[in-house]
Amino acid sequence: MKKFLKVIVIRLLKFFIPIIFLALFIIWFINYWVLSFSKDNFFTDVEKLPNIEVWLVFWASVKKSLEPSDILRDRLDVVVSAYEKWKIKKIIVSGDNWMEWYNEPLAMELYLVSKWVEADDVYRDYAGFDTYDSLYRAKHLFWVEEVILFTQDFHLKRAMYIAKRLNYKEVIWIQTNLQDYIAESYNNRREILARVKAFLDLEINNSKPIVLWELIDMNEVQIKD
C-alpha cells in the first residue's frame, strides 16, 4: 500500500511541477511586459509637470466619515499642489459608491474642495471599480485623450500600461508616495496578480467596464446633487 501511494505521489509531482513552473514563468513574463510600458513620462515633482487639462485620481479606501485613507489623502494632496500651480484644470475622481455610507468619489471631492479646489473643476466617476474601468471610462465617456495619472509607485506602472494600451494620445504619470505605508509590502505582492488581470482584460478578453453610462461633456457646466 505504501509503495502504491509513493508511486501515485511521484506521478502527481511529475505532472504538476512542470505546470507550476510554466504558470510562474507566464506570471513573470506578463509582469515584465506590463512594466515595460512605464519607462517614460514619469515625474516626481509637480513643478515639472506639463500643462495637461485633465488629471485622473484613482480610488483608495475611505472611512465611514468620508475621510480618505493615508494612501488616498496623499494622492489628493499632490492634486492640490498641482492645482495651486495651475498645472491642471479638470479633475476626475474615480471610485466606487457601493454602499449608502461608502462613497469614494464624494469623499475625494469633499477633501479637494476643503483644500480650495473649485467644485466645478471636479468630476465624479461613480463606476471606477478598478483601474481598468477608471481609465476606460475616462477615455470613452469623458472623452479624455490626454491625461496625467497620479497614484503611488506600486500602482502607477499598471495604470500606465492600461492607459497606453487603451491608446490615449498622451499619458503622464506622477508618483504620490509621501510616506511609508503600513500595507506597502502587501500592495506590492498584490500588484503581481493585478498586472496579470490587466493583461487578460486588454490582450485576451477585450473587456468592457461593468457599468457604461451616457457620455459626459467636460466642457459643459456641471449640475451636481
Buried (B, 14 or more C-beta within 10 A) or exposed (E): EEEEEEEEEEEEEEEEEEEEEEEEEEBEEBBEEBBEBBEEBBBEEBEEBEEBBBBBBBBBBBEEEBEBBBBBBBBBBBBBBBBEEEBBBBBBBBBBBEEEEBBBBBBBBBBBEEBEBEEEBBBBBBBBBBBBBBBBBBBBBBEBBEBBBBBBBBBBBBBBBBBBBBEBEEBBBBBBBBEEBEEBEEBEEEBEEBBBBBBEBBEEEEBEBEEEEEEBEBEEEEEEE
